[in-house]
Amino acid sequence: MSHEDYVGRTETREDRIDPRLLRGLAATLGRKAPTELPPLWHWMLFQDWVMPGGIGPDGHPKRGGFLPPVHDLPRRMWAGGRLRFHPVALHADDEVTRTSTILKVEEKSGGSGRLVFVTVGHLLHGPAGLALEEEQDIVYRGAEGSAVKPGAAAPDWPGAATATVLPDAVMLFRYSALTGNGHRIHYDHPYVTGVEGYPGLVVHGPLQATLMAQHALDHASGKRLHRFAFRGRRPAFDGRALTVLGRVEGEQVMLETRDDTGATCMQAEAELADAVA
């Protein structure tokens, strides 16, 4: 079965918005615990826990199942995504359903060799109907080449709203636990440095996206997130200050995270709408 044969495959999962998850992520981010699910906090739902024998060497479940296995490319990362939020609130204890479809599988060549990109679409329904449409881009790559290359400092953003976060090992461990993410690059220092070749624990891309989405809302009173798109540029690492920047350009809020050298780690664009009364 070729990777392209997986296009069109679907699965449906059900879950409940556990208030303990909301309290846990709020504590991890240093925020007040909400009763309504904030943007991107849905990534704590529909976790994939497998028996010990089903775990691969990187801490992810072994290849196979819903996604194409791509056995010859050992590194798997979440490269980015696009989301559309409907004016349907999700609350603690709500029962939710996610329908997932593999939309596209593409092979490309990059600086580190052959790459396989898989795009997965998700529809998230709550008690009041469709709450969220999402596309996730997952990339598979080989182990050859440098894990991370030096990056140049990004240009200044005069007038941008900024916030600084220090993602330490505890924050990364807690986020991994809350999202059911077993990928060892986020909590296993000997593995991430000795096997994958990174200089430290890698800050989750979804965690950075969550910080950017909240940053946009923190500076836009009376607004809600309507659309959000994000993409990774380079890894960020624990123990190093991470700056979140946001600036308004027309109808959009442009967002970035930058590491302690000023290099861009992740970029995003947010489109806001009036909050639902």
PyMOL commands that set and color helices and strands:
alter all, ss='L'
color gray80, all
select helices_A, chain A and resi 3-6+19-29+41-44+52-54+169-179+184-186+189-194+205-218
alter helices_A, ss='H'
color red, helices_A
select strands_A, chain A and resi 10-16+75-85+95-110+113-126+129-141+161-165+223-232+242-249+252-258+264-274
alter strands_A, ss='S'
color yellow, strands_A
deselect
rebuild
show_as cartoon
